[in-house]
Structures are given as C-alpha cells and as structure tokens.
Amino acid sequence: MDDTAQHAASSEVDAGRHFQEVAASRRADAAAGRWQRLLVEQDGPRLTVTINRPEVYNCFDYLTLLELNDALLDAARSTDVHVVVLTGAGDRAFCTGADLKEQHQVLAPNPQHYYTWMGAFIDVHERLRNIGKPTIARLNGITVGGGNEFNMACDLAIATEDVYIRQVGTAHGSVPAGGATQWLPLMVGDRRAREILWLGREVDAPTALEWGLVNEVVPASELDTAVDRMVAILLAKLPETLRYTRTQTNFFKDLAWYQTIHHARDWLTLHTNAPEVHAAIAGFVDKQPIPYDTIRERFGTPAGAFTTPPATATTDTP
C-alpha cells in the first residue's frame, strides 16, 4: 500500500488530515518528478496521460485528481506539447469514475470535506477544457460515471469495439453533475440523455458512435493506429487557429458547465452523507444488493409532498 492510501484503509478517516497528507505527498512527488497514479509519456509533440490504476478499473481517488491536475497544467504550459491523449492502463477500463471506497471511508464520515474533493475534480475538468490544445480520449475499456465525464471533457474520442459507456449515479448515490447532466443533452439529445442518466442505459461502442459520444470505433488491435492517425491530422492544423476554433466550439459546453457546476458542488457536499446516498454506497462497497425499495420507504419523498393543493375560489373575468 502506498503512503497516501494508508489513512484511507481504516473504516473511518479524518478527511481534513487525509487530504492535507495526500496534498503534501503530491508536492513531494512533484518536486521529485514522480507519479503514483499516472503514467505521463511524451512522444514528440504528443503527450499521453494514463490513469494507472488497472487493479481498480482506473477509478480516481483524491491523489489521482491532484496528479491529473498537475500533468494537464504542465501540458498547458509546455511549448513542446501540441496534442494530449488521455487513457487508462490495461485493456479493461478507460476510467470508472470516483473511487467509492475512498468516498465511503473518507468522505461519508466527514461530508463537509466533499467540497475539497469536488474542487479537485472540477480543477481537472478546467484543465482539460482550457488547456489550449486538442485533447483525445483513448477509450480502451469500460467508461463509466466520472470516467465518461472525462471522456466528454476531451475534444475527441476513439473507442475500441468492446467499450461500453454508462452513467450509474442515480443507482449508486451520486448526481452525475460533473459533466454528464450538463453535456449529455448537448451531445446525444435530451431524450437519449435521460435514458443514459435516469435509466442507466449501457451504451455499446456502435451506439456511442451513432449517438455522437465518440468519433471513431476500431478493433482493439487498431486503437493505437487510429489515435496516431488522429494526432497526425491535428498536428497538420494551424495551432493558433485551432486553439481559437476550439474555444468557440466549446461555447455551449462552457455555458452549461458554469451555470451549474458550483451549485452542484455545494449540493453534492450537503448530500454526501444523506441517508439514501450512504445506504447506496455502503451496499456497493460491501458488495451487497442495494435495497432500493427499503430506501424509498425510509428516505423517499414524504407522503403528500406532491399532492395537488385544494382549488381556491376565483372570480370570472370579463
């Protein structure tokens, strides 16, 4: 177990202390040029950032978010990097969103500190969208929850034939307001977005291509060739012109994001340890069926909350 994970191993953790120690560890690693959660590789003008947690399907914890923020900030500042590729280690998963064990052990007992965690998540999105150079999501496996939000934050995406994309927040206790609620209606249309967000529909690679969630679908053996080809096409464009075209193309994504994300940060913080969220995440972590009926009965909308108020007398107008 690495140093930054030790304090998250117990059943309950002081989140403030945990985040401070993770941040201190990250600063020391940054000074030494080390990465615990990522692989960062530059090949000429292309930088590939790989979430390197294949044993947990490349889900991200707080340290992963801090490292992604640093890697993307370095890429934004570098005059030698012109295209950024984001991917996951191995061949099973691109990214499956937040590390729910960390959420359960660190944040559930200390819900006020979710604001800090969500801030780090927002920072990564800001880096991806405001990096000033094109980004490609290399989808090498399942892409779920916050992983799909990173996919949508990237400019372009190429997926293998066996990839599926899914949002599971409404089943697992988290409103997917870190990109999914904002951008899915823009990318796939309103009704399809509701199908993905509300019903948890699993979107296979051909459907993702048809709906506009990815730009290309290829066999796994051809993924790197396809990414290389797209990188080469982007490098054959004028950098300043492409940068401003990118800014203009992001107008509606930025509008939806900035109108909602800070409200979402506060709402999610306030509800981190809400009864239904706690029950859902605990069931997931303990590998037990989530008791939706019980949760609905115990914590659902109070009876009569949506009853129609009695009609009041009105005077007919001429």
C-alpha positions in Angstrom: 0.0 0.0 0.0 1.4 3.4 -0.9 1.8 6.1 1.8 -1.1 8.2 0.6 -3.5 5.3 0.9 -2.7 4.2 4.4 -5.0 6.7 6.1 -7.9 5.6 3.8 -7.6 2.0 4.8 -9.4 2.2 8.2 -13.2 2.2 8.4 -13.3 5.9 9.2 -10.7 8.6 8.4 -10.2 12.2 9.4 -10.8 13.7 5.9 -9.1 17.0 6.6 -5.9 15.3 7.7 -6.2 12.8 4.9 -6.4 15.5 2.2 -3.6 17.5 3.8 -1.3 14.5 3.8 -2.2 13.5 0.2 -1.5 17.1 -0.9 1.8 17.1 0.9 2.8 13.8 -0.6 1.8 15.1 -4.1 4.0 18.2 -3.6 7.0 16.0 -2.6 6.4 13.7 -5.6 6.0 16.7 -8.0 9.4 18.1 -6.8 11.0 14.7 -7.5 9.2 14.2 -10.8 7.3 11.1 -9.5 3.8 9.9 -10.3 1.9 7.3 -8.1 -1.3 7.2 -10.0 -0.4 8.2 -13.6 1.9 7.4 -16.4 3.0 10.5 -18.3 4.8 10.0 -21.5 5.8 12.5 -24.2 6.5 11.4 -27.8 7.4 14.5 -29.8 4.5 16.9 -29.7 2.1 14.3 -28.3 1.7 13.8 -24.5 -0.1 10.7 -23.3 -1.6 10.8 -19.8 -2.6 7.3 -18.5 -4.6 6.7 -15.3 -2.6 3.9 -13.9 -4.9 2.0 -11.5 -5.9 -1.0 -13.6 -6.5 -3.1 -10.4 -9.5 -0.9 -9.6 -10.6 -0.3 -13.2 -8.8 3.1 -13.3 -11.1 4.8 -10.9 -9.8 8.0 -9.4 -9.2 9.0 -5.8 -8.1 12.4 -4.5 -4.4 11.7 -5.3 -5.3 10.8 -8.9 -7.2 14.1 -9.3 -4.2 16.1 -7.9 -1.8 14.3 -10.3 -4.1 14.8 -13.3 -4.3 18.5 -12.5 -0.5 18.7 -12.4 0.0 16.7 -15.6 -2.5 18.8 -17.5 -1.2 22.1 -16.2 2.3 21.1 -17.2 1.0 20.2 -20.7 -0.8 23.5 -21.0 2.4 25.4 -20.1 4.6 23.4 -22.4 5.5 24.8 -25.8 6.6 21.3 -26.9 3.2 19.6 -26.3 0.6 20.2 -29.0 -1.9 17.2 -28.5 -2.8 15.5 -25.3 -4.2 11.9 -25.2 -6.0 10.7 -22.0 -6.4 7.0 -21.5 -6.4 4.2 -18.9 -3.9 1.5 -18.1 -4.6 -2.1 -19.3 -7.4 -3.2 -21.6 -10.4 -3.5 -19.3 -11.2 0.1 -18.4 -10.7 3.7 -19.6 -11.9 5.0 -16.2 -14.8 4.1 -14.0 -15.2 7.3 -12.1 -14.7 8.1 -8.4 -13.1 5.6 -6.0 -16.2 4.7 -4.0 -14.1 3.1 -1.2 -12.5 6.5 -0.6 -15.9 8.1 -0.8 -17.2 5.6 1.8 -14.3 5.6 4.2 -13.1 9.2 4.0 -15.9 11.4 2.9 -19.1 9.7 4.3 -17.9 10.2 7.9 -16.7 13.8 7.0 -19.2 15.1 4.5 -18.1 18.7 4.8 -14.8 17.8 3.1 -16.5 16.6 -0.1 -16.3 20.3 -1.1 -12.5 19.9 -1.2 -12.6 16.6 -3.2 -15.1 18.1 -5.7 -12.9 21.1 -6.1 -10.1 18.8 -7.2 -12.4 17.1 -9.7 -13.6 20.4 -11.1 -9.9 21.5 -11.4 -9.2 18.6 -13.7 -12.2 19.4 -15.9 -11.0 23.0 -16.1 -7.5 21.9 -17.2 -8.9 19.6 -19.8 -11.2 22.2 -21.3 -8.9 25.2 -21.0 -5.7 23.5 -21.9 -5.4 25.5 -25.2 -4.6 22.4 -27.3 -6.7 19.5 -28.6 -7.3 16.5 -26.3 -8.3 13.0 -27.4 -9.9 10.4 -25.1 -8.4 7.0 -26.0 -11.2 4.7 -24.7 -9.5 1.3 -24.2 -12.2 -0.2 -22.0 -15.3 0.4 -19.9 -16.1 4.1 -19.4 -18.4 4.7 -16.5 -19.6 7.7 -14.4 -16.9 10.3 -13.9 -14.8 8.4 -16.5 -17.4 9.3 -19.1 -17.4 12.8 -17.9 -13.6 12.9 -18.6 -14.4 11.4 -22.0 -16.9 14.2 -22.7 -14.5 16.9 -21.4 -12.0 15.8 -24.1 -12.4 17.2 -27.6 -12.4 13.9 -29.5 -12.7 10.3 -28.6 -11.8 6.9 -30.2 -13.1 3.7 -28.7 -12.5 0.0 -29.1 -15.3 -2.2 -30.3 -15.9 -3.8 -26.9 -16.2 -0.5 -25.0 -19.4 0.5 -23.2 -20.3 3.8 -21.7 -22.6 4.1 -18.7 -23.7 6.6 -16.0 -24.7 4.9 -12.7 -25.1 7.9 -10.4 -28.8 7.5 -9.8 -28.3 3.9 -8.8 -25.2 4.4 -6.7 -25.9 7.6 -4.8 -24.4 10.5 -6.8 -26.0 13.0 -9.1 -23.7 13.0 -12.2 -23.4 16.7 -12.3 -19.7 16.8 -13.0 -20.2 17.0 -16.8 -22.8 14.3 -17.5 -26.0 16.3 -16.7 -24.5 19.3 -18.5 -23.1 17.8 -21.6 -25.1 14.6 -22.5 -28.2 16.6 -23.6 -25.9 18.6 -25.9 -24.1 15.6 -27.3 -26.8 13.0 -27.7 -30.1 14.9 -27.4 -32.5 15.3 -24.5 -34.4 12.0 -24.5 -31.3 9.9 -25.1 -29.5 11.8 -22.3 -32.4 10.9 -19.9 -32.1 7.3 -21.0 -28.5 7.3 -20.0 -28.7 9.4 -16.9 -32.0 8.2 -15.4 -32.3 4.6 -16.6 -28.6 3.8 -16.5 -28.6 2.5 -20.1 -25.4 0.8 -21.1 -24.3 2.3 -24.4 -22.2 0.0 -26.5 -19.5 1.3 -28.9 -21.5 1.2 -32.1 -24.4 3.1 -30.4 -21.9 5.5 -28.9 -20.6 6.2 -32.4 -24.1 6.6 -33.8 -25.2 8.9 -30.9 -22.0 11.1 -31.1 -20.3 10.1 -27.8 -17.2 9.0 -29.7 -15.8 9.9 -33.1 -14.5 6.5 -34.2 -14.7 2.8 -33.2 -12.0 0.4 -34.1 -10.8 -3.1 -33.1 -8.6 -3.1 -30.0 -5.6 -4.1 -32.1 -6.1 -0.9 -34.2 -6.7 1.5 -31.4 -3.2 3.0 -31.2 -3.0 3.3 -35.0 -6.3 5.2 -35.0 -5.1 7.5 -32.3 -1.8 8.1 -34.1 -3.7 8.9 -37.2 -5.9 11.5 -35.4 -2.9 13.1 -33.7 -1.2 13.4 -37.1 -4.3 15.2 -38.6 -4.4 17.6 -35.7 -0.7 18.4 -36.0 -1.3 19.3 -39.6 -3.5 22.3 -38.5 -2.5 25.8 -37.6 -2.1 25.9 -33.7 -3.4 29.4 -33.0 -6.4 29.0 -35.4 -7.2 25.6 -34.0 -7.0 26.9 -30.4 -9.5 29.6 -31.0 -11.8 27.4 -33.0 -11.7 25.0 -30.0 -12.6 27.9 -27.7 -15.6 28.8 -29.9 -16.7 25.2 -30.3 -16.8 24.9 -26.5 -19.3 27.7 -26.1 -22.4 25.7 -25.2 -20.4 23.2 -23.1 -18.9 26.1 -21.1 -22.3 27.8 -20.7 -23.9 24.6 -19.3 -20.9 24.0 -17.1 -20.6 27.4 -15.5 -24.3 27.8 -15.0 -24.5 24.6 -12.8 -21.1 23.3 -11.6 -20.7 25.4 -8.4 -24.3 24.8 -7.4 -23.7 21.1 -7.9 -20.5 21.3 -5.8 -22.5 22.6 -2.9 -25.5 20.3 -3.3 -23.3 17.2 -3.5 -21.4 18.3 -0.4 -24.6 18.8 1.5 -25.8 15.4 0.4 -22.6 13.4 0.8 -23.9 11.5 3.8 -27.6 11.8 3.1 -29.4 8.6 4.2 -30.0 7.3 0.7 -26.5 8.1 -0.6 -24.9 6.4 2.5 -27.1 3.3 2.1 -26.4 3.0 -1.7 -22.6 3.5 -1.4 -22.3 1.2 1.6 -24.2 -1.5 -0.4 -21.9 -1.1 -3.3 -18.7 -1.2 -1.2 -19.9 -4.2 0.8 -20.9 -6.0 -2.5 -24.5 -6.3 -1.3 -27.7 -5.6 -3.3 -28.7 -2.0 -2.8 -32.2 -2.1 -1.1 -33.9 0.4 -3.3 -37.4 -0.4 -2.0 -36.3 0.0 1.6 -34.5 3.2 0.8 -37.6 4.6 -0.9 -39.8 3.7 2.0 -37.5 5.1 4.7 -36.0 8.1 3.0 -38.1 8.9 0.0 -40.4 11.8 -0.7 -42.8 12.3 2.3 -46.3 11.3 1.6 -48.4 14.1 0.2 -45.4 16.3 -0.9 -46.7 16.4 -4.4 -50.4 16.4 -3.8 -52.4 19.0 -5.7 -53.4 21.9 -3.4 -57.1 22.5 -3.0 -58.7 24.8 -5.5 -59.4 28.3 -4.5 -62.3 30.4 -5.4 -61.8 32.6 -8.4 -63.7 35.4 -9.9 -64.5 35.2 -13.6 -63.0 38.0 -15.6 -65.0 39.6 -18.3 
